[in-house]
Amino acid sequence: MATLTGTHQLGPQHGRIQLRTTREGLAAKVGHDLLIELPSWSGTLTANPEDPAASTLEVEIDLTSITIVSGTGGVSELSDKDKSEIAKNAGKALEVDRHPTVTFTAKGLPPSTASGEIEGSLTLHGITKPFRLKFDESSSSTWQASGEVIQSDFGIKPYRAMLGALRLADPVTVNVEIHLEGA
């Protein structure tokens, strides 16, 4: 188990932030469950093992960087054009012209880096709500975390097509992987 100390600048070179969506509705079988990457982000982790309450994590994600990685299910594979159109629709649903970033801030991180929960505040679509990430150390320098965002809690209307017969499910899973060499 690694012990984190000091301040660490984080970004795409240290890991990735991905979203997983699911589909619902009468026409769900024609849609796709999506794997979405958020490749433009930055953060600062300040770890103080002697005083875990003083440890902090701040992350900012650029929503204009939404990238559709893949889609499973559906009647056909997603083309590059489909992925581009989905990313454009996601940007509209998230109103990235008005709310281009998401932020997560947490103070008082768990003293153990092996596994646990990080509780903080997520600001999305101009609304701030409590948010919890569950994390596990997968190797001596790699951590994986996941949480769930309910879009409607943040004033976001999940995407709908075909008069609502195909809908993006309200819960979206957030998966984070961070690699800190020498931590």
MDTraj code that builds the backbone (N, CA, C; nanometers):
import mdtraj as md
import numpy as np

residues = "MET ALA THR LEU THR GLY THR HIS GLN LEU GLY PRO GLN HIS GLY ARG ILE GLN LEU ARG THR THR ARG GLU GLY LEU ALA ALA LYS VAL GLY HIS ASP LEU LEU ILE GLU LEU PRO SER TRP SER GLY THR LEU THR ALA ASN PRO GLU ASP PRO ALA ALA SER THR LEU GLU VAL GLU ILE ASP LEU THR SER ILE THR ILE VAL SER GLY THR GLY GLY VAL SER GLU LEU SER ASP LYS ASP LYS SER GLU ILE ALA LYS ASN ALA GLY LYS ALA LEU GLU VAL ASP ARG HIS PRO THR VAL THR PHE THR ALA LYS GLY LEU PRO PRO SER THR ALA SER GLY GLU ILE GLU GLY SER LEU THR LEU HIS GLY ILE THR LYS PRO PHE ARG LEU LYS PHE ASP GLU SER SER SER SER THR TRP GLN ALA SER GLY GLU VAL ILE GLN SER ASP PHE GLY ILE LYS PRO TYR ARG ALA MET LEU GLY ALA LEU ARG LEU ALA ASP PRO VAL THR VAL ASN VAL GLU ILE HIS LEU GLU GLY ALA".split()
xyz = np.array([
    [0.0843, -0.1178, 0.0000],
    [0.0000, 0.0000, 0.0000],
    [0.0888, 0.1241, 0.0000],
    [0.0592, 0.2153, -0.0904],
    [0.1361, 0.3396, -0.1012],
    [0.0863, 0.4405, 0.0017],
    [0.1768, 0.5259, 0.0446],
    [0.1392, 0.6374, 0.1307],
    [0.1612, 0.7648, 0.0520],
    [0.0549, 0.8378, 0.0298],
    [0.0647, 0.9637, -0.0429],
    [0.0977, 1.0764, 0.0534],
    [0.1937, 1.1580, 0.0152],
    [0.2255, 1.2780, 0.0919],
    [0.2535, 1.3916, -0.0045],
    [0.2280, 1.5120, 0.0392],
    [0.2605, 1.6292, -0.0410],
    [0.1543, 1.6634, -0.1433],
    [0.1918, 1.7544, -0.2330],
    [0.1003, 1.8045, -0.3354],
    [0.1333, 1.7417, -0.4697],
    [0.0298, 1.6933, -0.5369],
    [0.0446, 1.6275, -0.6671],
    [-0.0456, 1.6979, -0.7678],
    [0.0128, 1.7445, -0.8786],
    [-0.0655, 1.8008, -0.9885],
    [-0.1136, 1.6840, -1.0741],
    [-0.2401, 1.6835, -1.1085],
    [-0.3005, 1.5742, -1.1835],
    [-0.3520, 1.6240, -1.3178],
    [-0.3537, 1.5339, -1.4139],
    [-0.4073, 1.5647, -1.5455],
    [-0.4140, 1.4385, -1.6288],
    [-0.4477, 1.4512, -1.7563],
    [-0.4640, 1.3349, -1.8427],
    [-0.3408, 1.2445, -1.8495],
    [-0.2224, 1.3002, -1.8268],
    [-0.1013, 1.2185, -1.8285],
    [-0.0952, 1.1248, -1.7074],
    [-0.1816, 1.1460, -1.6080],
    [-0.1836, 1.0638, -1.4873],
    [-0.3007, 0.9669, -1.4832],
    [-0.3872, 0.9715, -1.5814],
    [-0.5010, 0.8811, -1.5789],
    [-0.6133, 0.9288, -1.6680],
    [-0.7313, 0.8754, -1.6401],
    [-0.8450, 0.9104, -1.7257],
    [-0.9735, 0.9181, -1.6444],
    [-1.0653, 0.9937, -1.7002],
    [-1.1995, 1.0063, -1.6442],
    [-1.2961, 0.9631, -1.7542],
    [-1.3772, 0.8624, -1.7223],
    [-1.4717, 0.8094, -1.8201],
    [-1.6117, 0.8038, -1.7605],
    [-1.7093, 0.8095, -1.8491],
    [-1.8500, 0.7972, -1.8121],
    [-1.9086, 0.6774, -1.8846],
    [-2.0012, 0.6103, -1.8193],
    [-2.0758, 0.5014, -1.8831],
    [-2.2239, 0.5345, -1.8727],
    [-2.2894, 0.5296, -1.9871],
    [-2.4331, 0.5552, -1.9907],
    [-2.5052, 0.4281, -2.0317],
    [-2.6328, 0.4200, -1.9967],
    [-2.7177, 0.3105, -2.0424],
    [-2.8418, 0.3714, -2.1055],
    [-2.9128, 0.2891, -2.1794],
    [-3.0313, 0.3362, -2.2503],
    [-3.1544, 0.2667, -2.1943],
    [-3.2689, 0.3299, -2.2140],
    [-3.3945, 0.2720, -2.1675],
    [-3.5068, 0.3155, -2.2609],
    [-3.6233, 0.2577, -2.2403],
    [-3.7398, 0.2911, -2.3214],
    [-3.7758, 0.1779, -2.4161],
    [-3.8895, 0.1922, -2.4816],
    [-3.9381, 0.0880, -2.5719],
    [-3.8431, 0.0616, -2.6879],
    [-3.7706, 0.1624, -2.7314],
    [-3.6785, 0.1471, -2.8450],
    [-3.5329, 0.1332, -2.7993],
    [-3.5110, 0.0943, -2.6748],
    [-3.3747, 0.0876, -2.6204],
    [-3.2832, -0.0027, -2.7024],
    [-3.3380, -0.1086, -2.7623],
    [-3.2506, -0.2018, -2.8346],
    [-3.1873, -0.1399, -2.9593],
    [-3.2389, -0.0279, -3.0075],
    [-3.1759, 0.0360, -3.1235],
    [-3.0679, 0.1355, -3.0822],
    [-3.0668, 0.1733, -2.9550],
    [-2.9667, 0.2682, -2.9050],
    [-2.8413, 0.1976, -2.8573],
    [-2.7495, 0.2737, -2.8006],
    [-2.6214, 0.2203, -2.7541],
    [-2.5942, 0.2621, -2.6102],
    [-2.5343, 0.1715, -2.5340],
    [-2.4748, 0.2082, -2.4061],
    [-2.3395, 0.2681, -2.4415],
    [-2.3086, 0.3835, -2.3862],
    [-2.1906, 0.4579, -2.4304],
    [-2.0771, 0.4556, -2.3292],
    [-1.9553, 0.4538, -2.3820],
    [-1.8347, 0.4795, -2.3046],
    [-1.7841, 0.6147, -2.3526],
    [-1.7782, 0.7108, -2.2606],
    [-1.7423, 0.8488, -2.2923],
    [-1.6160, 0.8854, -2.2164],
    [-1.5234, 0.9501, -2.2839],
    [-1.3990, 0.9956, -2.2209],
    [-1.4034, 1.1475, -2.2071],
    [-1.3487, 1.1952, -2.0958],
    [-1.3329, 1.3392, -2.0725],
    [-1.1829, 1.3663, -2.0679],
    [-1.1200, 1.3873, -2.1842],
    [-0.9739, 1.3907, -2.1914],
    [-0.9071, 1.5195, -2.1454],
    [-0.9831, 1.6249, -2.1228],
    [-0.9227, 1.7522, -2.0827],
    [-0.9643, 1.7846, -1.9390],
    [-0.8702, 1.7633, -1.8461],
    [-0.8989, 1.7879, -1.7050],
    [-0.7695, 1.8155, -1.6303],
    [-0.7839, 1.8735, -1.5132],
    [-0.6672, 1.8989, -1.4284],
    [-0.7115, 1.8927, -1.2836],
    [-0.6151, 1.8701, -1.1969],
    [-0.6492, 1.8624, -1.0555],
    [-0.5277, 1.8776, -0.9671],
    [-0.5548, 1.8944, -0.8396],
    [-0.4504, 1.9025, -0.7382],
    [-0.4918, 1.8164, -0.6200],
    [-0.4033, 1.7262, -0.5819],
    [-0.4222, 1.6427, -0.4642],
    [-0.3176, 1.6833, -0.3622],
    [-0.3616, 1.7232, -0.2453],
    [-0.2706, 1.7550, -0.1357],
    [-0.2971, 1.6539, -0.0252],
    [-0.1998, 1.5663, -0.0035],
    [-0.2154, 1.4573, 0.0928],
    [-0.1310, 1.4832, 0.2168],
    [-0.1953, 1.4728, 0.3323],
    [-0.1284, 1.4926, 0.4605],
    [-0.1621, 1.3735, 0.5502],
    [-0.0799, 1.2658, 0.5481],
    [-0.1130, 1.1467, 0.6261],
    [-0.1154, 1.1706, 0.7776],
    [-0.0415, 1.2719, 0.8258],
    [-0.0442, 1.3023, 0.9694],
    [-0.1745, 1.3706, 1.0107],
    [-0.2372, 1.4411, 0.9178],
    [-0.3629, 1.5111, 0.9446],
    [-0.4554, 1.4945, 0.8239],
    [-0.5192, 1.3756, 0.8102],
    [-0.6037, 1.3499, 0.6929],
    [-0.7130, 1.4542, 0.6711],
    [-0.7594, 1.5170, 0.7776],
    [-0.8637, 1.6194, 0.7632],
    [-0.8141, 1.7399, 0.6839],
    [-0.6819, 1.7588, 0.6775],
    [-0.6242, 1.8711, 0.6027],
    [-0.5965, 1.8352, 0.4565],
    [-0.6138, 1.7089, 0.4202],
    [-0.5915, 1.6660, 0.2818],
    [-0.7042, 1.7170, 0.1928],
    [-0.6697, 1.7528, 0.0686],
    [-0.7702, 1.8065, -0.0236],
    [-0.7527, 1.7487, -0.1634],
    [-0.8607, 1.7496, -0.2386],
    [-0.8601, 1.7105, -0.3788],
    [-0.9481, 1.8091, -0.4538],
    [-0.8939, 1.8659, -0.5608],
    [-0.9695, 1.9567, -0.6468],
    [-0.9479, 1.9144, -0.7911],
    [-1.0567, 1.8945, -0.8639],
    [-1.0489, 1.8523, -1.0040],
    [-1.1431, 1.9393, -1.0865],
    [-1.0964, 1.9820, -1.2045],
    [-1.1797, 2.0567, -1.2990],
    [-1.1751, 1.9848, -1.4329],
    [-1.2926, 1.9627, -1.4900],
    [-1.3058, 1.8902, -1.6165],
    [-1.3659, 1.9833, -1.7211],
    [-1.3045, 1.9853, -1.8388],
    [-1.3534, 2.0646, -1.9516],
    [-1.4559, 1.9810, -2.0286],
    [-1.5827, 2.0155, -2.0156],
    [-1.6884, 1.9389, -2.0818],
    [-1.6896, 1.9562, -2.2330],
    [-1.6232, 2.0585, -2.2842],
    [-1.6196, 2.0745, -2.4301],
    [-1.5304, 1.9686, -2.4939],
    [-1.4600, 1.8899, -2.4114],
    [-1.3697, 1.7868, -2.4641],
    [-1.4350, 1.6488, -2.4719],
    [-1.5658, 1.6403, -2.4512],
    [-1.6347, 1.5105, -2.4516],
    [-1.5992, 1.4319, -2.5772],
    [-1.5575, 1.3070, -2.5558],
    [-1.5224, 1.2178, -2.6661],
    [-1.5976, 1.0866, -2.6483],
    [-1.6684, 1.0434, -2.7507],
    [-1.7375, 0.9149, -2.7464],
    [-1.6369, 0.8084, -2.7883],
    [-1.6066, 0.7167, -2.6962],
    [-1.5079, 0.6117, -2.7230],
    [-1.5726, 0.4956, -2.7963],
    [-1.6867, 0.4477, -2.7441],
    [-1.7526, 0.3327, -2.8056],
    [-1.8978, 0.3259, -2.7608],
    [-1.9719, 0.2442, -2.8320],
    [-2.1106, 0.2171, -2.7975],
    [-2.1364, 0.0684, -2.8107],
    [-2.2031, 0.0102, -2.7122],
    [-2.2368, -0.1315, -2.7196],
    [-2.3874, -0.1447, -2.7333],
    [-2.4295, -0.2561, -2.7935],
    [-2.5708, -0.2763, -2.8200],
    [-2.6085, -0.2054, -2.9485],
    [-2.7356, -0.1837, -2.9653],
    [-2.7812, -0.1153, -3.0857],
    [-2.7897, -0.2093, -3.2039],
    [-2.8451, -0.1599, -3.3121],
    [-2.8618, -0.2423, -3.4317],
    [-2.7399, -0.2367, -3.5224],
    [-2.6542, -0.1371, -3.5035],
    [-2.5318, -0.1285, -3.5833],
    [-2.4228, -0.0606, -3.5011],
    [-2.2984, -0.0789, -3.5446],
    [-2.1863, -0.0149, -3.4758],
    [-2.1911, 0.1357, -3.4969],
    [-2.1340, 0.2079, -3.4011],
    [-2.1263, 0.3528, -3.4148],
    [-2.0166, 0.3905, -3.5130],
    [-2.0492, 0.4748, -3.6076],
    [-1.9487, 0.5285, -3.6995],
    [-1.8843, 0.6505, -3.6345],
    [-1.7775, 0.6995, -3.6941],
    [-1.7156, 0.8225, -3.6441],
    [-1.8149, 0.9388, -3.6504],
    [-1.8967, 0.9403, -3.7557],
    [-1.9985, 1.0447, -3.7689],
    [-2.1009, 1.0340, -3.6557],
    [-2.1427, 0.9099, -3.6235],
    [-2.2362, 0.8888, -3.5122],
    [-2.1769, 0.9401, -3.3810],
    [-2.0504, 0.9058, -3.3568],
    [-1.9834, 0.9473, -3.2328],
    [-1.9770, 1.0994, -3.2231],
    [-1.9477, 1.1640, -3.3344],
    [-1.9416, 1.3100, -3.3374],
    [-2.0786, 1.3708, -3.3083],
    [-2.1823, 1.3142, -3.3668],
    [-2.3188, 1.3634, -3.3452],
    [-2.3617, 1.3425, -3.1999],
    [-2.3266, 1.2284, -3.1419],
    [-2.3605, 1.2014, -3.0017],
    [-2.2891, 1.3007, -2.9105],
    [-2.1618, 1.3274, -2.9380],
    [-2.0860, 1.4246, -2.8572],
    [-2.1507, 1.5629, -2.8667],
    [-2.1960, 1.5988, -2.9874],
    [-2.2628, 1.7280, -3.0064],
    [-2.3933, 1.7332, -2.9267],
    [-2.4710, 1.6252, -2.9300],
    [-2.5959, 1.6196, -2.8535],
    [-2.5697, 1.6247, -2.7029],
    [-2.4622, 1.5592, -2.6591],
    [-2.4257, 1.5632, -2.5165],
    [-2.3926, 1.7064, -2.4757],
    [-2.3188, 1.7753, -2.5604],
    [-2.2853, 1.9148, -2.5325],
    [-2.4089, 2.0024, -2.5207],
    [-2.5081, 1.9759, -2.6067],
    [-2.6341, 2.0513, -2.5990],
    [-2.7075, 2.0206, -2.4690],
    [-2.7179, 1.8919, -2.4341],
    [-2.7887, 1.8526, -2.3120],
    [-2.7221, 1.9115, -2.1879],
    [-2.5891, 1.9171, -2.1903],
    [-2.5139, 1.9713, -2.0765],
    [-2.5027, 2.1235, -2.0805],
    [-2.5460, 2.1823, -2.1919],
    [-2.5367, 2.3272, -2.2120],
    [-2.3939, 2.3764, -2.1866],
    [-2.2989, 2.3132, -2.2569],
    [-2.1578, 2.3465, -2.2350],
    [-2.1239, 2.4904, -2.2737],
    [-2.2078, 2.5533, -2.3546],
    [-2.1835, 2.6948, -2.3847],
    [-2.2027, 2.7805, -2.2594],
    [-2.2919, 2.7405, -2.1696],
    [-2.3160, 2.8128, -2.0432],
    [-2.2400, 2.7526, -1.9251],
    [-2.2162, 2.6218, -1.9297],
    [-2.1527, 2.5501, -1.8181],
    [-2.0414, 2.4605, -1.8737],
    [-1.9293, 2.5190, -1.9143],
    [-1.8256, 2.4407, -1.9823],
    [-1.7413, 2.3508, -1.8924],
    [-1.7523, 2.3659, -1.7602],
    [-1.6684, 2.2842, -1.6724],
    [-1.7502, 2.2156, -1.5636],
    [-1.6918, 2.1083, -1.5131],
    [-1.7403, 2.0370, -1.3952],
    [-1.6288, 2.0467, -1.2930],
    [-1.6626, 2.0686, -1.1667],
    [-1.5595, 2.0681, -1.0633],
    [-1.5987, 1.9723, -0.9516],
    [-1.4961, 1.9093, -0.8958],
    [-1.5130, 1.8243, -0.7781],
    [-1.4121, 1.8701, -0.6750],
    [-1.4588, 1.8963, -0.5547],
    [-1.3690, 1.9353, -0.4462],
    [-1.4002, 1.8505, -0.3236],
    [-1.2938, 1.8097, -0.2556],
    [-1.3091, 1.7307, -0.1338],
    [-1.2037, 1.7742, -0.0335],
    [-1.2422, 1.7738, 0.0911],
    [-1.1489, 1.8053, 0.1995],
    [-1.1661, 1.6982, 0.3060],
    [-1.0552, 1.6572, 0.3654],
    [-1.0621, 1.5521, 0.4658],
    [-1.0682, 1.4158, 0.4007],
    [-0.9611, 1.3780, 0.3323],
    [-0.9560, 1.2508, 0.2613],
    [-0.9270, 1.1367, 0.3580],
    [-0.9675, 1.0133, 0.3239],
    [-0.9430, 0.8993, 0.4120],
    [-0.7936, 0.8803, 0.4384],
    [-0.7568, 0.8383, 0.5617],
    [-0.6153, 0.8201, 0.5937],
    [-0.5517, 0.7032, 0.5193],
    [-0.6299, 0.6021, 0.4832],
    [-0.5768, 0.4873, 0.4105],
    [-0.5918, 0.5107, 0.2614],
    [-0.4895, 0.4734, 0.1854],
    [-0.5001, 0.4851, 0.0400],
    [-0.5391, 0.3526, -0.0239],
    [-0.5597, 0.2472, 0.0568],
    [-0.5916, 0.1160, 0.0011],
    [-0.7327, 0.1123, -0.0569],
    [-0.8290, 0.1635, 0.0164],
    [-0.9668, 0.1690, -0.0319],
    [-1.0471, 0.2589, 0.0607],
    [-1.1592, 0.3032, 0.0115],
    [-1.2445, 0.3884, 0.0934],
    [-1.3344, 0.4746, 0.0089],
    [-1.3802, 0.5828, 0.0681],
    [-1.4686, 0.6758, -0.0007],
    [-1.4163, 0.8176, 0.0147],
    [-1.4295, 0.8921, -0.0924],
    [-1.3969, 1.0343, -0.0905],
    [-1.5292, 1.1085, -0.1057],
    [-1.5624, 1.1882, -0.0058],
    [-1.6857, 1.2659, -0.0106],
    [-1.6514, 1.4114, -0.0360],
    [-1.7213, 1.4693, -0.1310],
    [-1.6948, 1.6081, -0.1649],
    [-1.8155, 1.6725, -0.2282],
    [-1.7894, 1.7761, -0.3066],
    [-1.8949, 1.8505, -0.3755],
    [-1.8683, 1.8488, -0.5249],
    [-1.9716, 1.8182, -0.6010],
    [-1.9643, 1.8181, -0.7465],
    [-2.0470, 1.9355, -0.7972],
    [-1.9852, 2.0193, -0.8799],
    [-2.0579, 2.1285, -0.9436],
    [-2.0695, 2.0956, -1.0915],
    [-2.1924, 2.0761, -1.1352],
    [-2.2231, 2.0364, -1.2723],
    [-2.3457, 2.1142, -1.3162],
    [-2.3393, 2.1725, -1.4348],
    [-2.4545, 2.2429, -1.4904],
    [-2.4974, 2.3581, -1.3998],
    [-2.4000, 2.4165, -1.3287],
    [-2.4276, 2.5303, -1.2419],
    [-2.4870, 2.4950, -1.1068],
    [-2.4962, 2.3664, -1.0757],
    [-2.5551, 2.3201, -0.9496],
    [-2.4506, 2.2412, -0.8722],
    [-2.4401, 2.2672, -0.7422],
    [-2.3454, 2.1964, -0.6567],
    [-2.4212, 2.1026, -0.5639],
    [-2.3767, 1.9760, -0.5623],
    [-2.4395, 1.8727, -0.4790],
    [-2.3295, 1.7876, -0.4160],
    [-2.3602, 1.7216, -0.3032],
    [-2.2646, 1.6261, -0.2467],
    [-2.2404, 1.5125, -0.3462],
    [-2.1177, 1.4630, -0.3478],
    [-2.0816, 1.3547, -0.4400],
    [-1.9809, 1.2641, -0.3711],
    [-1.9970, 1.1342, -0.3903],
    [-1.9109, 1.0356, -0.3267],
    [-1.8452, 0.9463, -0.4322],
    [-1.7155, 0.9312, -0.4189],
    [-1.6390, 0.8383, -0.5019],
    [-1.5882, 0.7253, -0.4136],
    [-1.6118, 0.6019, -0.4551],
    [-1.5532, 0.4860, -0.3871],
    [-1.4247, 0.4527, -0.4607],
    [-1.3162, 0.4303, -0.3845],
    [-1.1892, 0.4038, -0.4507],
    [-1.1203, 0.2802, -0.3949],
    [-1.0351, 0.2218, -0.4799],
    [-0.9498, 0.1082, -0.4449],
    [-0.8139, 0.1310, -0.5058],
    [-0.7121, 0.0902, -0.4336],
    [-0.5758, 0.0939, -0.4861],
    [-0.5562, -0.0356, -0.5639],
    [-0.5347, -0.0263, -0.6953],
    [-0.5187, -0.1472, -0.7762],
    [-0.3732, -0.1895, -0.7893],
    [-0.2802, -0.0994, -0.7605],
    [-0.1374, -0.1320, -0.7541],
    [-0.0737, -0.0275, -0.6639],
    [0.0566, -0.0368, -0.6452],
    [0.1219, 0.0550, -0.5518],
    [0.1160, 0.2008, -0.5962],
    [0.0813, 0.2261, -0.7214],
    [0.0755, 0.3654, -0.7667],
    [-0.0473, 0.3958, -0.8529],
    [-0.1458, 0.3064, -0.8530],
    [-0.2657, 0.3258, -0.9343],
    [-0.3906, 0.3098, -0.8483],
    [-0.4823, 0.4064, -0.8627],
    [-0.6086, 0.4032, -0.7901],
    [-0.7229, 0.4111, -0.8896],
    [-0.8298, 0.3368, -0.8594],
    [-0.9512, 0.3419, -0.9399],
    [-1.0656, 0.3868, -0.8504],
    [-1.1503, 0.4726, -0.9033],
    [-1.2638, 0.5239, -0.8267],
    [-1.3873, 0.5254, -0.9150],
    [-1.5027, 0.5159, -0.8513],
    [-1.6270, 0.5246, -0.9274],
    [-1.7350, 0.5902, -0.8421],
    [-1.8287, 0.6496, -0.9115],
    [-1.9431, 0.7135, -0.8480],
    [-2.0567, 0.7215, -0.9483],
    [-2.1694, 0.7701, -0.9044],
    [-2.2856, 0.7792, -0.9920],
    [-2.3448, 0.9192, -0.9855],
    [-2.3678, 0.9753, -1.1021],
    [-2.4315, 1.1064, -1.1144],
    [-2.5733, 1.0852, -1.1662],
    [-2.6695, 1.1434, -1.0982],
    [-2.8079, 1.1431, -1.1458],
    [-2.8277, 1.2770, -1.2172],
    [-2.8415, 1.2703, -1.3491],
    [-2.8460, 1.3924, -1.4297],
    [-2.9536, 1.4906, -1.3835],
    [-3.0725, 1.4392, -1.3555],
    [-3.1835, 1.5283, -1.3190],
    [-3.1574, 1.6021, -1.1877],
    [-3.0724, 1.5462, -1.0995],
    [-3.0359, 1.6165, -0.9756],
    [-2.9617, 1.7466, -1.0049],
    [-2.9015, 1.7548, -1.1235],
    [-2.8240, 1.8726, -1.1625],
    [-2.8959, 1.9558, -1.2690],
    [-3.0261, 1.9325, -1.2839],
    [-3.1040, 2.0112, -1.3787],
    [-3.0804, 1.9741, -1.5242],
    [-3.0273, 1.8541, -1.5478],
    [-3.0000, 1.8083, -1.6844],
    [-3.1117, 1.7136, -1.7265],
    [-3.1674, 1.7379, -1.8441],
    [-3.2686, 1.6479, -1.8990],
    [-3.1967, 1.5420, -1.9814],
    [-3.2045, 1.4140, -1.9412],
    [-3.1388, 1.3096, -2.0197],
    [-3.1883, 1.3094, -2.1649],
    [-3.0964, 1.2803, -2.2556],
    [-3.1263, 1.2790, -2.3991],
    [-3.2428, 1.1847, -2.4285],
    [-3.3304, 1.2282, -2.5198],
    [-3.4450, 1.1487, -2.5643],
    [-3.4531, 1.1556, -2.7164],
    [-3.4971, 1.0463, -2.7749],
    [-3.5205, 1.0422, -2.9200],
    [-3.6476, 0.9611, -2.9448],
    [-3.6965, 0.9682, -3.0657],
    [-3.8149, 0.8921, -3.1069],
    [-3.9313, 0.9127, -3.0095],
    [-3.9615, 1.0394, -2.9826],
    [-4.0718, 1.0767, -2.8938],
    [-4.0587, 1.0128, -2.7558],
    [-3.9359, 0.9944, -2.7113],
    [-3.9103, 0.9393, -2.5784],
    [-3.9032, 0.7882, -2.5728],
    [-3.9215, 0.7214, -2.6868],
    [-3.9137, 0.5754, -2.6874],
    [-3.7700, 0.5271, -2.6668],
    [-3.6731, 0.6126, -2.6969],
    [-3.5319, 0.5842, -2.6695],
    [-3.4817, 0.6963, -2.5796],
    [-3.4315, 0.6572, -2.4629],
    [-3.3854, 0.7566, -2.3654],
    [-3.2527, 0.7140, -2.3047],
    [-3.1745, 0.8146, -2.2713],
    [-3.0554, 0.7921, -2.1912],
    [-3.1032, 0.7787, -2.0470],
    [-3.0615, 0.6727, -1.9782],
    [-3.1010, 0.6546, -1.8384],
    [-3.0458, 0.7700, -1.7547],
    [-3.1190, 0.8088, -1.6518],
    [-3.0809, 0.9225, -1.5681],
    [-2.9469, 0.9005, -1.4960],
    [-2.9208, 0.7813, -1.4383],
    [-2.7905, 0.7614, -1.3724],
    [-2.6781, 0.7435, -1.4746],
    [-2.5665, 0.8103, -1.4499],
    [-2.4457, 0.7966, -1.5316],
    [-2.3326, 0.7563, -1.4371],
    [-2.2597, 0.6509, -1.4734],
    [-2.1487, 0.6043, -1.3907],
    [-2.0216, 0.6791, -1.4282],
    [-1.9509, 0.7275, -1.3269],
    [-1.8230, 0.7966, -1.3443],
    [-1.7136, 0.7007, -1.3002],
    [-1.6157, 0.6757, -1.3869],
    [-1.5005, 0.5918, -1.3534],
    [-1.3733, 0.6733, -1.3702],
    [-1.2877, 0.6668, -1.2689],
    [-1.1627, 0.7424, -1.2685],
    [-1.0484, 0.6458, -1.2424],
    [-0.9408, 0.6618, -1.3173],
    [-0.8177, 0.5864, -1.2904],
    [-0.7032, 0.6862, -1.2835],
    [-0.6290, 0.6819, -1.1733],
    [-0.5173, 0.7737, -1.1514],
    [-0.3913, 0.6927, -1.1253],
    [-0.2834, 0.7315, -1.1923],
    [-0.1533, 0.6667, -1.1741],
    [-0.0531, 0.7732, -1.1298],
    [0.0018, 0.7547, -1.0108],
    [0.1021, 0.8475, -0.9583],
    [0.2311, 0.7712, -0.9330],
    [0.3232, 0.7820, -1.0249],
    [0.4534, 0.7147, -1.0119],
    [0.5289, 0.7718, -0.8934],
    [0.5840, 0.6825, -0.8117],
    [0.6660, 0.7263, -0.6991],
    [0.5867, 0.7769, -0.5811],
    [0.4557, 0.7554, -0.5831],
    [0.3722, 0.8027, -0.4712],
    [0.3910, 0.7144, -0.3495],
])
top = md.Topology()
chain = top.add_chain()
for i, resn in enumerate(residues, 1):
    res = top.add_residue(resn, chain, resSeq=i)
    for name in ("N", "CA", "C"):
        top.add_atom(name, md.element.get_by_symbol(name[0]), res)
traj = md.Trajectory(xyz[None], top)
